[in-house]
Amino acid sequence: MHIQWMQAVLIVLTSVGSALLALAVIAITTGRQREARALASSHPVLEQTIFLFDDQELIDATAPARALLEAAPMALSDWARLSAFIAPRFENFETAIASLAEKGHLELSARPAEGQGQLRLIADDVNGLARITLIDPEAEGRGILVDGLSQRALEDELDTLRHTLDRLPALVWREDERGVLTWANRAYILRSGALETTDEALVWPLPKLFELGQSAISSARRMRLVEGEDRSTWYDCHSYPIEGGMLHFALPADAAVRAEKALRDFVQTLTKTFADLPIGLAIFDRQRQLQLFNPALIDLLQLGPEFLSARPTLYAFLDRLREARMMPEPKDYRSWRLQMTELEQAAAAGFHSETWTLPSGQTYRVTGRPHPDGAVAFLFEDISSEVSLTRRFRAELEMGHEVLDLMSEAVAVFLPSGELSLSNAAYGKLWDVEPETTLGRVTVHDAVRIWQSQSETTDLWSAARSFSTRIGERDELSGEVRLLDGRKLRCRFAPMNGGSMIAAFTVLETAAPRMISQSSAPRQMGSALS
């Protein structure tokens, strides 16, 4: 009886325990589902990254897809942005996507990336539209808040920017509102010596290389960085305001400084050279404004340094010359203006030179020539003494010719080359020639043939021909010949300085009346050559 009672109690306890255990399991399961639903309601799973394209035009996109486009590199179109993200990760993406209309469905796997899951791309042709889905296995089904694809795009862009700044040869750094340096690129760190070479430990705070202040400067500031007693480098510094401070850039300017110094030295050399020139120099730029002049221009044109230092235009410069009567007196202003326009155009087109005879009697040679970048240069040279000397020399030559023409003795001068240089009127009358009207060169051989044709046979002419071509010292050669008209002629051949020869002929006897008819007109030299 007692045993039966105990069995009954055990059965009851077992039943109650089983019921309680079942209730506990149900409660635990229900609680977990409630927590999952509560978590899902407060932290919803991100949407898939889906794009819908009509050719290359974006028709629609999910929120993560639009976030990915915003994080992708800048481009002209949404398709270009998406391609910039996909193409480096999916091999042959362009070729595969081009066949989507034919195949209707594509699945691609990205190249394996260290520390990251392998991305997947699914593309479907939906009624002529391309539906592209990107799947990140690390975020799939986890209910995470961060869009993994957008995060990858941001990280890739960050790596690109970091590598770019590390390899940038320019110095870049940031300062806060107090002027404390808060960040710098690798070039700045290496330049400042803040990186210890032993263990590559970074010395902080970083030393300041430049004192630029907190004000933004629109133009570059040339700063010098002293490295030692005899070494320094130059930089062009730019400053831009940003939130919480300033962003500074320092571009190497050593080459520019050397070029500017070389240019200054060259200009100084030219200036010193121009200062010693007796020729006035005026250079006008492409706007025809005076940019450079030398002291000789002031002395020659008497315009005054104040006027020239004000950099007048070309027409103001020429107008002042006209007022100062330092150029030929024009008939009227209109013709003068036209003449000056032609002068400018001729100088700009190529070498141009003209002579100005001033009212004062001076003579200037004005030369214009083009310069690089549309500039034009004018040279003013006082050639009054040269013109005066030329005129005097020409007058002396004319006087010498007149003296020769007044001589009764026939005279001809031959150069060392044997060419006839000059002769007087008596020579032309004696030998019935006009050398001035003869075309071409007249040599001593031509003259000897004329002499022979009008005289009796004699050895004097061949001796005269040899005398003219003989090299070295020569003694005077003389002799007498008789002309065909009966006159007796004394001939004299004498050397001159420089190898020239003078031939002189004197009539000793008058001619008897000629019985044959001859033309009274003088012959040209050329007729004797035929």
Secondary structure by P-SEA (a helix, b strand, c coil): caaaaaaaaaaaaaaaaaaaaaaaaaaaaaaaaaaaaaaaaaccccccbbbbbcccccccccaaaaaaaaaccccccaaaaaaaaccccccaaaaaaaacccccbbbbbccccccccbbbbbbbbcccbbbbbbbccccccccccccaaaaaaaaaaaaaaaaaaaaccccccccccccccccccaaaaaaaccccccccccccccccccccccccccbbbbbbbbccccbbbbbbbbbbbcccbbbbbbcccaaaaaaaaaaaaaaaaaaaaaaaccbbbbbbccccccccccaaaaaaccccaaaaaacccaaaaaaaaaaaccccccccaaaaaaaaaaaaaaaaacbbbbbbbccccbbbbbbbbbbccbbbbbbbbbaaaaaaaaaaaaaaaaaaaaaaaaccbbbbbbccccccccccaaaaaaaccccccccccccaaaaaaaaaaaccccaaaaaaaaaaaccccccccccccccccbbbbbbbbbccccbbbbbbbbbccccccccbbbbccccccccccc
